[in-house]
Amino acid sequence: MIGADAIVKCLENEGVTTVYGYPGVAICPFYNSILDSTIRTILVRTEQNAAHAASGEARVTGKVGVCAVTSGPGATNLITGIATAFADSIPIVCISGQVKSEQIGSDVFQEADITGAVESFVKYSYLIKNVEDIPRVFKEAFHIANSGRKGPVLIDVPIDIQNAAIKNFKYPEAVNIRAYKPTVKGNPVQIKKVIKELEKAKRPIICAGGGVHLSEAVSKLRTFADNYRIPVVSTMMGIGVMRTEDPMYFGMVGNNGKAYANRAMNESDLLIMVGARVADRAISQPDLIMTNKILIHIDVDPAEIGKNVGPSIPLVGDAGHIFEDIMKEEFTCEHEEWIRTLEEYRETMVQKRDPNPDYVDPAAFITMLSNEMKNDAVYVADVGQNQIWSCNYHIVKDGRFLTSGGMGTMGYSIPAAMGAKRGAMDRQVIAVCGDGSFQMSMMELATIMQHHIPVKIIVIKNNYLGMVREFQHYTYKDNYSVVDIKDGTPDLEKLAAAYDIPFIRVENMSHAQEKIRELLAEDNTMLMECLVDPMDLVK
Amino acid sequence: MKKIYSVLVENRSGVLCKVSGLFSRRCFNIDSLAVGETDDPAVSCMTIVSSGNQRTIEQIEKQLNKKIDVIKVKTFDEKDSISRELMLIKVKYNRGTRRDIMEICEIMKADIVDMSNNNMIIQICDMPERIKVMLDMLKSISIVEVARTGTLALPKCIDN
């Protein structure tokens, strides 16, 4: 057995079913060994998308996504994908080939110091120097990636290590990293304090972030909110924690969120932030949420607590454990008037849109699409105006809403949808992107066709990099700079034909429903183009 | 506000880079950093002196603790610690300045550890503020080059 065989054995032991990647000489031993395994390999068309695909799979399965690339440019191309996963705390393990151990540091062909380059974007990284370390390193890497605050781990494996004979392969049963013992159980004293505040509160609210998905605490949070009638708002990453139409859900907060969600949060007297970083897009003025309220901050990462706001009650731990522990205690809280106030805000503070009837109205279209989608469908939003429309008008039922929230990486939706579909072949998976973000990952149409991954792709087309155009509209008084993509964008119908993908165009709302039904009729790959008004705005 | 962090880390390659990278990435200051093996060869101790407001100080400790190679972080004030720094300082001397230099060394409890016809190397091991005094005193004479360890510190001995 050689190192490369050992790596494949490690992946099998971890229950990995799919590896996304792109080969090159330095990772060839691994790609040779994997031929003898039942693990599927998916050949992406650029390495960045291997990381996004692994991320999409991880997010729907709760397991670690895996990608494997070659040294040098293969590894550096992965960096944006790694940074995207890091910003959203998504558990992935990235394997990179490396030049021969003895050549490291001499700038030989396709050598890059990838562990150095990704240092600030990974939870941890390894450069394997001894073939016998492979089992321990992989065991640790999977554990680190998918525990505590989750995140990407990179393992750099020189080609001579992949080819070296390994004497005793034994996959460790447990990990023992002396300095890594994440706190998952909440401190009982702090939990008592939380309950005391809940009993006192007149206007409590929960702000749920992506951490609630990551700790698989969605059903616990829903039960908690329903039992104690506590209203919930969410960050962008927290979309889907509550069903959009749950009476206790009051929308996404932040500068691109719902006005009533922000108002609800501002007027609350007790704010429970859970699995949220208090980042600038969600909370533009952190000082404000500390002034007139008690702030409870629940996070598995102690460093997030107090980073942007100083909470009244810090509570370190896993959201799932904490909600379980809170619900074990007996207490009552009463705030029906507050709920009525919020219901009134939700009804009255609705953003008025004035859609151009000559085009598809993205807001109405996305809501219509949501209604036609299956209950447990996965909706992957890209980045740009399309993302904001998706956040505000997609109705989540029992499915998932995935997007690149922290890093805002354009081109995320198609590869992430590929990974999500591979992770849940029985579920409907739909990527919704703009014409800008589509062109950042349209090479993956080839991957989708080659590997028969039936995802639906919807392109919201306005011939502009719309989010930047909108910014230039407000900030630079319509002096548009480098945002017009009309002339270069290919005819998507011809493009679809070139890949042998069925194509649908939606020109306005009059026939939108019928076209959506056509799109969703079968579990196959389809490309839909929606023509929206180039001047349409998210606000 | 000045703080001293005594950070026990795994003695592995790349750890220094990970820790110092954390400071630069988050715009935390490093006033000084000293590293050495402890009694356990698998563990190194980094002594980092940094300054910042209350929130920064707290974040530094939390971010250090997040690093998987960091075993333990102790944070303390200068006044609660015994801190020392070692400095080697090469000065140029002549007949006119030699006695002054020797007097300064005597007052500051520094040793002359090497000498040639025109240069000498002085060694001083003392509290960081006294190192600064020594440096100021010799500046007026003629410094050729200086090497300093940065502050090493341990919390004071307190039983129970």
Boltz contact constraints between the chains, C-beta under 6 A:
constraints:
  - contact:
      token1: [A, 119]
      token2: [B, 21]
      max_distance: 6.0
  - contact:
      token1: [A, 120]
      token2: [B, 25]
      max_distance: 6.0
  - contact:
      token1: [A, 124]
      token2: [B, 68]
      max_distance: 6.0
  - contact:
      token1: [A, 179]
      token2: [B, 70]
      max_distance: 6.0
  - contact:
      token1: [A, 179]
      token2: [B, 71]
      max_distance: 6.0
  - contact:
      token1: [A, 180]
      token2: [B, 68]
      max_distance: 6.0
  - contact:
      token1: [A, 302]
      token2: [B, 62]
      max_distance: 6.0
  - contact:
      token1: [A, 303]
      token2: [B, 62]
      max_distance: 6.0
  - contact:
      token1: [A, 303]
      token2: [B, 63]
      max_distance: 6.0
  - contact:
      token1: [A, 303]
      token2: [B, 66]
      max_distance: 6.0
  - contact:
      token1: [A, 306]
      token2: [B, 58]
      max_distance: 6.0
